[in-house]
Amino acid sequence: MFDLSALGVEYGTLVMFIMLLGLLISGMPLAFVTLLVALIFTLGWFGPMAVPLVTSRIFSFVSSFVFVSVPMFVLMAAILDRSGIARDLFDAMKIVGGRLRGGVAIQTIFVAVILAAMSGIIGGEIVLLGMLALPQMLRLGYDRKLAIGVVCAGGSLGTMVPPSIVLIIYGLTANVSVGDLFTSAFVPGFMLASFYVAYILFRSYTSDVAPPVDGDDMPMSEKLAKLRGLILPLLVVAFVLGSIYGGIASVTEASAIGAFGVMLSTIVRGEFSWKMLMDAAMQTLKTTGMIVWIGIGASALVGVFNLMGGISFVSGLITGISDTPIVVILFMMLILFVLGMFLDWVGIALLTMPIFVPIVIKLGYDPIWFGVVFAMNMQVSFLSPPFGPAAFYLKSVAPPDITLGEIFRSMFPFIALQILAVGLLIAFPGITGR
């Protein structure tokens, strides 16, 4: 085989990047691309004897105890998708939004926050809200762009609101406490949700994007009946987040409590069936399998790149951008923003964080704070074209006359709010409590 080490780390890095880009453009899945490139460079740079070094890095990723929480939270989301919990939540939130102009859009954000706090997954949330909230807003006469944007932006809040799987993967990659990440992300997550609510209120009261407030008063008996729909979801959230923040359970143990709580909720509601459980388990297997395979490929690639001296080389390039630490941080944010347009967040975290986190620490910044900023940056990637997954999730359940182009155009105001949130976190790190 050709001796790739003769290229040197500079040209080796360039060849690796071109190879990754070329294979991704060909349509090959990211997990297989990274594995193939890692294998080529391991054999071509070091020879067959180096393969066990790469496999040992893979083992350290998949054997992490915290990683067990990922399938548990995915299972919670899968069961939620198949139950009526989200529908009852949406009905209960009419009490909150009923007297406000733009109330249905606001209650959609509130429901999105509660669903995010129950599962930490975004795909299922957007699909659920696309089926529940979008038809109702369109029927009531809401501006189409506002309705679409609210569903996509609200459904993506699972990235920020604990227990976020993005934060779990970052914690594994950066080797920092996931519990500390959850604590630090709590306020920023709700800050972003409040930005959405403020924007909806501003647009609703300064233009005709929302219908006038319905003057009909809901009877107290109906209010109480709808409020019952909040009890089980809020109990699950309280047990999951309360056990983490209270120091009673680790993130992994809390994820098991949450999965059990959601399953118990479906039993109490009379919705549980073995078919529902099997369907949810299969969805969990597919989603977790995708995350594991991307993790294996990215871990292998970063491992061989580190052995080549590539991480030190790239770190030198990034820190050489400027002598001002904040400029280096902003440059890293730009890299993440661009990568977010084309790659899945799992791959971005696993490929970039082994390079970025040591730089962040060297510059004197807190890696927990950087993890929250990273998660907020990934919020933008879920909405930004050309491959923002939120648009494709919504398109799968949206009316046929709503095009992908219209969905992407509808998300621009919310992308601006997300970028504002990233800027505030960088300018005022104290928002994260660090």
PAVO-899323 format. One record per residue (C-alpha): residue in one letter; x, y, z. Coordinates in nm, 3 decimals. Each point is the difference from the previous one (the first is absolute). Example, Ala and Ser with C-alpha at 12.3 -4.5 7.8 and 13.67 -1.06 7.14 Angstrom:
2
('a'; (1.230; -0.450; 0.780))
('s'; (0.137; 0.344; -0.066))
END
This chain:
434
('m'; (0.000; 0.000; 0.000))
('f'; (0.108; 0.357; -0.069))
('d'; (0.193; 0.154; 0.292))
('l'; (-0.225; 0.291; 0.099))
('s'; (0.241; 0.113; 0.272))
('a'; (0.226; 0.135; -0.276))
('l'; (-0.258; 0.275; -0.054))
('g'; (0.070; 0.154; 0.341))
('v'; (-0.271; 0.116; 0.240))
('e'; (-0.085; 0.314; -0.203))
('y'; (-0.072; -0.173; -0.329))
('g'; (-0.132; -0.307; 0.181))
('t'; (-0.267; 0.219; 0.166))
('l'; (-0.090; 0.150; -0.339))
('v'; (-0.028; -0.343; -0.166))
('m'; (-0.214; -0.128; 0.290))
('f'; (-0.234; 0.299; -0.030))
('i'; (-0.035; -0.039; -0.379))
('m'; (-0.063; -0.373; 0.039))
('l'; (-0.269; 0.062; 0.265))
('l'; (-0.169; 0.266; -0.212))
('g'; (0.008; -0.209; -0.317))
('l'; (-0.150; -0.308; 0.169))
('l'; (-0.272; 0.206; 0.172))
('i'; (-0.097; 0.161; -0.331))
('s'; (-0.030; -0.349; -0.151))
('g'; (-0.284; -0.068; 0.245))
('m'; (0.177; -0.246; 0.227))
('p'; (-0.120; 0.021; 0.365))
('l'; (0.225; 0.199; 0.233))
('a'; (0.071; -0.298; 0.228))
('f'; (0.137; -0.210; -0.287))
('v'; (0.191; 0.294; -0.150))
('t'; (0.187; 0.067; 0.324))
('l'; (0.069; -0.371; 0.060))
('l'; (0.132; -0.050; -0.354))
('v'; (0.225; 0.308; 0.012))
('a'; (0.124; -0.099; 0.347))
('l'; (0.089; -0.350; -0.124))
('i'; (0.177; 0.133; -0.313))
('f'; (0.212; 0.243; 0.202))
('t'; (0.074; -0.253; 0.276))
('l'; (0.132; -0.254; -0.250))
('g'; (0.162; 0.256; -0.231))
('w'; (0.164; 0.211; 0.272))
('f'; (0.091; -0.253; 0.271))
('g'; (-0.057; -0.347; -0.144))
('p'; (-0.216; -0.292; 0.122))
('m'; (0.158; -0.003; 0.347))
('a'; (-0.174; 0.330; 0.088))
('v'; (-0.356; -0.130; -0.051))
('p'; (-0.039; -0.113; 0.369))
('l'; (0.078; 0.357; 0.113))
('v'; (-0.299; 0.129; -0.196))
('t'; (-0.231; -0.278; 0.119))
('s'; (0.091; 0.074; 0.363))
('r'; (-0.121; 0.358; -0.048))
('i'; (-0.330; -0.128; -0.141))
('f'; (-0.044; -0.228; 0.302))
('s'; (0.050; 0.289; 0.244))
('f'; (-0.285; 0.190; -0.172))
('v'; (-0.261; -0.276; -0.013))
('s'; (0.077; -0.137; 0.348))
('s'; (-0.074; 0.329; 0.181))
('f'; (-0.261; -0.038; 0.275))
('v'; (-0.155; 0.341; -0.082))
('f'; (-0.067; -0.116; -0.357))
('v'; (-0.264; -0.241; 0.135))
('s'; (-0.222; 0.306; 0.059))
('v'; (-0.024; 0.065; -0.375))
('p'; (-0.223; -0.301; -0.088))
('m'; (-0.209; 0.067; 0.311))
('f'; (-0.079; 0.357; -0.104))
('v'; (-0.060; -0.112; -0.359))
('l'; (-0.243; -0.264; 0.130))
('m'; (-0.183; 0.270; 0.197))
('a'; (-0.040; 0.206; -0.318))
('a'; (-0.112; -0.304; -0.201))
('i'; (-0.272; -0.085; 0.254))
('l'; (-0.109; 0.365; 0.012))
('d'; (-0.037; -0.006; -0.380))
('r'; (-0.246; -0.288; 0.030))
('s'; (-0.205; 0.124; 0.296))
('g'; (-0.255; 0.277; 0.040))
('i'; (0.209; 0.182; 0.261))
('a'; (0.111; 0.273; -0.241))
('r'; (-0.359; 0.055; -0.119))
('d'; (-0.129; 0.040; 0.356))
('l'; (0.292; 0.233; 0.080))
('f'; (-0.095; 0.217; -0.296))
('d'; (-0.364; 0.012; 0.110))
('a'; (0.098; 0.088; 0.358))
('m'; (0.217; 0.288; -0.119))
('k'; (-0.306; 0.169; -0.152))
('i'; (-0.064; 0.129; 0.351))
('v'; (0.335; 0.183; -0.012))
('g'; (-0.025; 0.139; -0.352))
('g'; (-0.375; 0.043; -0.039))
('r'; (-0.015; 0.367; 0.097))
('l'; (0.307; 0.111; -0.198))
('r'; (0.019; 0.093; -0.365))
('g'; (0.224; -0.265; -0.154))
('g'; (-0.101; -0.229; 0.286))
('v'; (0.010; -0.325; -0.200))
('a'; (0.354; 0.076; -0.116))
('i'; (0.103; 0.077; 0.360))
('q'; (-0.156; -0.318; 0.135))
('t'; (0.190; -0.189; -0.272))
('i'; (0.328; 0.135; 0.143))
('f'; (-0.107; -0.095; 0.356))
('v'; (-0.089; -0.353; -0.109))
('a'; (0.333; -0.022; -0.186))
('v'; (0.189; 0.092; 0.320))
('i'; (-0.180; -0.266; 0.205))
('l'; (0.053; -0.265; -0.268))
('a'; (0.369; 0.098; -0.021))
('a'; (0.032; -0.035; 0.378))
('m'; (-0.154; -0.348; -0.024))
('s'; (0.217; -0.149; -0.274))
('g'; (0.279; 0.222; -0.140))
('i'; (-0.073; -0.111; -0.360))
('i'; (-0.095; 0.244; -0.277))
('g'; (-0.126; -0.209; -0.294))
('g'; (-0.304; -0.143; 0.176))
('e'; (-0.091; 0.339; 0.148))
('i'; (-0.012; 0.173; -0.338))
('v'; (-0.212; -0.280; -0.148))
('l'; (-0.240; 0.008; 0.299))
('l'; (-0.036; 0.378; -0.009))
('g'; (-0.033; -0.014; -0.379))
('m'; (-0.299; -0.230; 0.040))
('l'; (-0.157; 0.177; 0.302))
('a'; (0.079; 0.371; -0.018))
('l'; (0.063; 0.081; -0.367))
('p'; (-0.347; -0.104; -0.133))
('q'; (-0.170; 0.192; 0.282))
('m'; (0.200; 0.319; -0.060))
('l'; (-0.063; -0.017; -0.375))
('r'; (-0.374; -0.061; 0.061))
('l'; (-0.025; 0.298; 0.237))
('g'; (0.162; 0.233; -0.255))
('y'; (0.355; 0.036; 0.132))
('d'; (0.261; 0.121; -0.245))
('r'; (0.146; -0.312; -0.164))
('k'; (0.361; 0.104; 0.048))
('l'; (-0.050; 0.072; 0.370))
('a'; (-0.179; -0.332; 0.056))
('i'; (0.269; -0.199; -0.182))
('g'; (0.283; 0.181; 0.177))
('v'; (-0.156; -0.051; 0.343))
('v'; (-0.034; -0.376; -0.052))
('c'; (0.357; -0.046; -0.130))
('a'; (0.168; 0.231; 0.253))
('g'; (-0.206; -0.122; 0.295))
('g'; (0.048; -0.364; -0.095))
('s'; (0.378; 0.052; -0.009))
('l'; (0.019; 0.117; 0.362))
('g'; (0.093; -0.356; 0.105))
('t'; (0.357; 0.094; -0.095))
('m'; (0.020; 0.251; 0.285))
('v'; (-0.255; -0.097; 0.264))
('p'; (0.133; -0.276; 0.232))
('p'; (0.012; -0.298; -0.033))
('s'; (0.149; 0.085; -0.340))
('i'; (0.171; -0.287; -0.183))
('v'; (0.225; 0.258; -0.170))
('l'; (0.135; 0.092; 0.344))
('i'; (0.043; -0.367; 0.093))
('i'; (0.211; -0.069; -0.312))
('y'; (0.200; 0.320; 0.061))
('g'; (0.064; -0.106; 0.361))
('l'; (0.125; -0.340; -0.118))
('t'; (0.226; 0.156; -0.263))
('a'; (0.134; 0.285; 0.214))
('n'; (0.028; -0.219; 0.312))
('v'; (-0.201; 0.240; 0.218))
('s'; (-0.294; -0.053; 0.237))
('v'; (-0.331; -0.040; -0.184))
('g'; (-0.184; 0.104; 0.318))
('d'; (0.194; 0.330; 0.004))
('l'; (-0.084; 0.049; -0.368))
('f'; (-0.371; -0.048; 0.074))
('t'; (0.015; 0.250; 0.287))
('s'; (0.179; 0.259; -0.215))
('a'; (-0.235; -0.049; -0.299))
('f'; (-0.319; 0.041; 0.202))
('v'; (-0.018; 0.383; -0.008))
('p'; (0.128; 0.041; -0.362))
('g'; (-0.258; -0.255; -0.121))
('f'; (-0.286; 0.189; 0.158))
('m'; (0.152; 0.330; -0.112))
('l'; (-0.021; -0.114; -0.362))
('a'; (-0.361; -0.116; 0.049))
('s'; (-0.084; 0.342; 0.150))
('f'; (0.154; 0.167; -0.309))
('y'; (-0.240; -0.201; -0.217))
('v'; (-0.299; 0.099; 0.217))
('a'; (0.102; 0.369; -0.003))
('y'; (0.036; -0.010; -0.380))
('i'; (-0.344; -0.162; -0.041))
('l'; (-0.162; 0.262; 0.227))
('f'; (0.176; 0.286; -0.181))
('r'; (-0.106; -0.124; -0.344))
('s'; (-0.354; -0.081; 0.117))
('y'; (-0.066; 0.343; 0.152))
('t'; (0.174; 0.207; -0.268))
('s'; (-0.135; -0.175; -0.311))
('d'; (-0.279; -0.230; -0.112))
('v'; (0.203; -0.327; 0.010))
('a'; (-0.231; -0.139; 0.274))
('p'; (-0.380; 0.006; 0.023))
('p'; (-0.178; 0.219; 0.258))
('v'; (-0.045; -0.144; 0.348))
('d'; (-0.309; -0.217; 0.039))
('g'; (-0.220; 0.155; 0.267))
('d'; (-0.174; -0.325; 0.100))
('d'; (0.081; -0.093; 0.360))
('m'; (0.074; -0.365; 0.071))
('p'; (-0.213; -0.149; 0.281))
('m'; (0.190; -0.084; 0.321))
('s'; (-0.093; -0.368; -0.028))
('e'; (0.157; -0.016; -0.346))
('k'; (0.311; 0.179; 0.126))
('l'; (0.042; -0.253; 0.280))
('a'; (-0.053; -0.289; -0.243))
('k'; (0.270; 0.137; -0.231))
('l'; (0.240; 0.070; 0.288))
('r'; (0.000; -0.370; 0.084))
('g'; (0.195; -0.051; -0.321))
('l'; (0.293; 0.186; 0.158))
('i'; (0.031; -0.219; 0.309))
('l'; (0.179; -0.307; -0.141))
('p'; (0.243; 0.186; -0.232))
('l'; (0.101; 0.245; 0.274))
('l'; (0.048; -0.287; 0.245))
('v'; (0.236; -0.171; -0.246))
('v'; (0.195; 0.325; -0.053))
('a'; (0.017; 0.058; 0.377))
('f'; (0.130; -0.350; 0.068))
('v'; (0.258; 0.005; -0.282))
('l'; (0.141; 0.350; 0.049))
('g'; (-0.063; 0.005; 0.375))
('s'; (0.197; -0.321; 0.053))
('i'; (0.293; 0.142; -0.203))
('y'; (0.007; 0.348; 0.152))
('g'; (-0.072; -0.135; 0.348))
('g'; (0.298; -0.235; -0.017))
('i'; (-0.225; -0.301; 0.057))
('a'; (0.080; -0.173; -0.330))
('s'; (0.259; 0.023; -0.275))
('v'; (-0.103; 0.096; -0.354))
('t'; (-0.004; -0.369; -0.098))
('e'; (-0.218; -0.099; 0.294))
('a'; (-0.232; 0.298; -0.060))
('s'; (-0.045; -0.106; -0.363))
('a'; (-0.122; -0.342; 0.117))
('i'; (-0.239; 0.172; 0.245))
('g'; (-0.132; 0.213; -0.287))
('a'; (-0.051; -0.295; -0.235))
('f'; (-0.184; -0.188; 0.274))
('g'; (-0.206; 0.312; 0.082))
('v'; (-0.113; 0.052; -0.359))
('m'; (-0.085; -0.370; -0.035))
('l'; (-0.195; 0.012; 0.327))
('s'; (-0.184; 0.310; -0.127))
('t'; (-0.121; -0.187; -0.307))
('i'; (-0.118; -0.287; 0.223))
('v'; (-0.193; 0.242; 0.227))
('r'; (-0.153; 0.165; -0.308))
('g'; (-0.103; -0.340; -0.140))
('e'; (0.213; 0.043; -0.314))
('f'; (0.267; -0.261; 0.065))
('s'; (0.028; -0.303; -0.228))
('w'; (0.277; -0.244; -0.081))
('k'; (-0.013; 0.112; -0.364))
('m'; (0.061; 0.361; 0.107))
('l'; (0.293; -0.110; 0.217))
('m'; (0.151; -0.211; -0.280))
('d'; (-0.038; 0.283; -0.254))
('a'; (0.161; 0.244; 0.244))
('a'; (0.282; -0.248; 0.069))
('m'; (0.069; -0.041; -0.373))
('q'; (0.010; 0.378; -0.050))
('t'; (0.238; 0.025; 0.298))
('l'; (0.222; -0.269; -0.150))
('k'; (0.021; 0.182; -0.334))
('t'; (0.070; 0.344; 0.150))
('t'; (0.251; -0.123; 0.256))
('g'; (0.167; -0.221; -0.261))
('m'; (0.049; 0.304; -0.223))
('i'; (0.156; 0.198; 0.287))
('v'; (0.226; -0.294; 0.099))
('w'; (0.125; -0.058; -0.355))
('i'; (0.073; 0.371; -0.052))
('g'; (0.178; -0.005; 0.337))
('i'; (0.208; -0.303; -0.097))
('g'; (0.102; 0.152; -0.334))
('a'; (0.078; 0.344; 0.145))
('s'; (0.193; -0.149; 0.295))
('a'; (0.211; -0.209; -0.237))
('l'; (0.072; 0.297; -0.228))
('v'; (0.089; 0.237; 0.286))
('g'; (0.219; -0.274; 0.150))
('v'; (0.211; -0.050; -0.311))
('f'; (0.007; 0.376; -0.067))
('n'; (0.137; 0.054; 0.350))
('l'; (0.268; -0.267; -0.056))
('m'; (0.102; 0.182; -0.319))
('g'; (0.050; 0.320; 0.199))
('g'; (-0.293; 0.157; -0.182))
('i'; (-0.181; 0.128; 0.309))
('s'; (0.307; 0.197; 0.112))
('f'; (0.040; 0.133; -0.355))
('v'; (-0.364; 0.117; -0.029))
('s'; (0.006; 0.141; 0.355))
('g'; (0.303; 0.208; -0.099))
('l'; (-0.182; 0.128; -0.308))
('i'; (-0.310; 0.100; 0.198))
('t'; (0.185; 0.168; 0.287))
('g'; (0.220; 0.178; -0.257))
('i'; (-0.306; 0.183; -0.136))
('s'; (0.031; 0.269; 0.268))
('d'; (0.166; 0.081; 0.331))
('t'; (-0.342; 0.101; 0.135))
('p'; (-0.173; -0.305; 0.158))
('i'; (-0.354; 0.114; -0.081))
('v'; (0.088; 0.024; -0.372))
('v'; (0.117; -0.365; 0.010))
('i'; (-0.329; -0.099; 0.167))
('l'; (-0.200; 0.187; -0.265))
('f'; (0.201; -0.171; -0.276))
('m'; (-0.085; -0.340; 0.154))
('m'; (-0.367; 0.102; 0.008))
('l'; (0.022; 0.087; -0.370))
('i'; (0.151; -0.342; -0.077))
('l'; (-0.280; -0.172; 0.195))
('f'; (-0.262; 0.213; -0.175))
('v'; (0.131; -0.094; -0.347))
('l'; (0.035; -0.369; 0.092))
('g'; (-0.355; 0.008; 0.137))
('m'; (-0.132; 0.076; -0.348))
('f'; (0.131; -0.332; -0.132))
('l'; (0.067; -0.247; 0.285))
('d'; (-0.199; -0.165; 0.277))
('w'; (0.061; 0.146; 0.347))
('v'; (0.132; -0.337; 0.130))
('g'; (0.273; -0.002; -0.261))
('i'; (0.081; 0.367; 0.061))
('a'; (0.035; -0.056; 0.376))
('l'; (0.214; -0.310; -0.031))
('l'; (0.223; 0.137; -0.277))
('t'; (0.060; 0.353; 0.128))
('m'; (-0.019; -0.009; 0.379))
('p'; (0.325; -0.202; 0.050))
('i'; (0.171; 0.291; -0.183))
('f'; (-0.204; 0.293; 0.135))
('v'; (-0.033; -0.084; 0.371))
('p'; (0.378; -0.007; 0.077))
('i'; (0.029; 0.338; -0.178))
('v'; (-0.290; 0.139; 0.206))
('i'; (0.163; -0.114; 0.325))
('k'; (0.339; 0.135; -0.112))
('l'; (-0.159; 0.339; -0.069))
('g'; (-0.133; 0.004; 0.357))
('y'; (-0.368; -0.066; -0.074))
('d'; (-0.226; -0.249; 0.180))
('p'; (-0.073; -0.315; -0.210))
('i'; (-0.347; -0.021; 0.162))
('w'; (-0.081; 0.350; -0.126))
('f'; (0.135; -0.091; -0.343))
('g'; (-0.222; -0.310; -0.005))
('v'; (-0.309; 0.215; 0.053))
('v'; (0.113; 0.241; -0.275))
('f'; (0.061; -0.301; -0.227))
('a'; (-0.352; -0.133; 0.067))
('m'; (-0.146; 0.344; -0.077))
('n'; (0.201; 0.009; -0.323))
('m'; (-0.142; -0.341; -0.093))
('q'; (-0.348; 0.155; 0.041))
('v'; (0.086; 0.211; -0.305))
('s'; (0.116; -0.306; -0.194))
('f'; (-0.338; -0.170; 0.048))
('l'; (-0.173; 0.285; -0.183))
('s'; (0.258; 0.130; -0.250))
('p'; (-0.009; -0.097; -0.369))
('p'; (0.086; -0.196; -0.204))
('f'; (-0.023; -0.309; 0.224))
('g'; (-0.171; 0.128; 0.318))
('p'; (-0.169; -0.316; 0.130))
('a'; (-0.290; 0.193; 0.160))
('a'; (-0.130; 0.092; -0.347))
('f'; (0.001; -0.361; -0.118))
('y'; (-0.169; -0.126; 0.320))
('l'; (-0.280; 0.255; -0.045))
('k'; (-0.031; -0.062; -0.373))
('s'; (-0.076; -0.367; 0.074))
('v'; (-0.328; 0.098; 0.176))
('a'; (-0.079; 0.346; -0.145))
('p'; (-0.279; 0.060; -0.257))
('p'; (0.116; -0.071; -0.357))
('d'; (-0.020; 0.368; -0.104))
('i'; (0.272; 0.095; 0.252))
('t'; (0.334; -0.029; -0.181))
('l'; (0.348; -0.048; 0.146))
('g'; (0.095; 0.344; -0.131))
('e'; (-0.289; 0.160; 0.190))
('i'; (0.098; -0.189; 0.318))
('f'; (0.361; 0.121; -0.020))
('r'; (-0.108; 0.360; -0.069))
('s'; (-0.235; -0.014; 0.300))
('m'; (0.285; -0.090; 0.235))
('f'; (0.226; 0.302; -0.068))
('p'; (-0.141; 0.221; 0.282))
('f'; (0.047; -0.285; 0.247))
('i'; (0.355; -0.064; -0.126))
('a'; (0.070; 0.368; 0.073))
('l'; (-0.131; -0.047; 0.356))
('q'; (0.222; -0.308; 0.043))
('i'; (0.307; 0.192; -0.122))
('l'; (-0.091; 0.279; 0.246))
('a'; (-0.012; -0.261; 0.280))
('v'; (0.345; -0.135; -0.101))
('g'; (0.136; 0.356; 0.004))
('l'; (-0.143; 0.066; 0.347))
('l'; (0.151; -0.322; 0.139))
('i'; (0.342; 0.098; -0.137))
('a'; (-0.027; 0.362; 0.119))
('f'; (-0.147; -0.091; 0.341))
('p'; (0.126; -0.345; 0.111))
('g'; (-0.165; 0.057; 0.339))
('i'; (-0.335; -0.093; -0.160))
('t'; (0.114; -0.362; 0.029))
('g'; (0.094; 0.046; 0.364))
('r'; (0.368; -0.071; -0.074))
END
